[in-house]
Every structure is written in structure tokens, then in C-alpha cells.
């Protein structure tokens, strides 16, 4: 395995993604958890860029890092969160959990290390956004339009439900 700039970028982005996931689980304040989730989403978008999937990377940033995170923050702010004390776990559970995680990581490493994927030349990375657009608006135009109508119906339904709740108050 040769060390290149692409490999170092992947390792850095993968480290940030895993660290963001771990922080998401370990942090106690909800806003900090969402911030850790944003780090994970943005690093995954960077990995998509390394794979020459620019369209997917932009969609990842727009949808997940932007919209989903904002929706989660609004949901957190609009709900009534009561602080509850969690009982402290014993040390043996944490040690067993750490051993389980290390065992799983070792099994994944062995599985990936022995994996032999033949290298084949491909042109998928050339004008991939154009290829997605052509496929979306020629082959998949009916499902695309049906999804837009479905999203519009969901938006109107949410407004109607919110207006009914507002009138009852």
C-alpha cells in the first residue's frame, strides 16, 4: 500500500467521520451532538469528492449537512426535553464494549486486507453530473415528477395539520 495525498486525505476524512460519530454518542448536550453529526456529514461529502462523485457530495452537503441538521435543531428546540439522570454503568460493561469494538474492527480489517478487487478502467467519473441529469430527466422522469407531487402533498398536509393545531389553542 503506497502512501499518497489521496490516501492521506481519505484517512483524515475517515478519522473525522468516525470521531464525529463517536462524539455524537458520547456528548451530553444535544446541540453539541448535532454539531458532531455535521462534522460527520461534511467529512462523508469529502470522501464522495475523493471518489469523483461531485453531485453526490453537493447533495450530501445541501441535504444532510444543511436541511436535515436544521430540521433536527428545530425539533430539539420545539420539544420539551426533561433532564433525566442516567444510572452509571459499571466498569466491566465498558471494558466488554471496548473489547467488542476492537474485535469488530480487527475482523473488518482482516476482511478488507484480504479482499482482492481487480482494477478495471472506467469512465464513470467523467461528466457524472451530466450523466445523472440525462438519466433523471429521460429514463426516470415519471418517478421524479411523482416524487415532486408527493413532496408537495406532504407539505400541504403539514401546513393543514399545523393550522388545525393552531386554531385549537
Secondary structure, 3 states (H helix, E strand, C coil): CCCCHHHHHHHHHHHHHHHHHHHHHHCCCHHHHHHHHHHHHHHHHHHHHHCCCHHHHHHHHHHHHHHHHHHHHHHHHHCCCCCCCCCCCCHHHHHHHHHHHHHHHHHHHHHHHCCCCCCCCCCCCCCHHHHHHHHHHHHCHHHHHHHHHHHHHHHHHHHHHHHHHHHHC
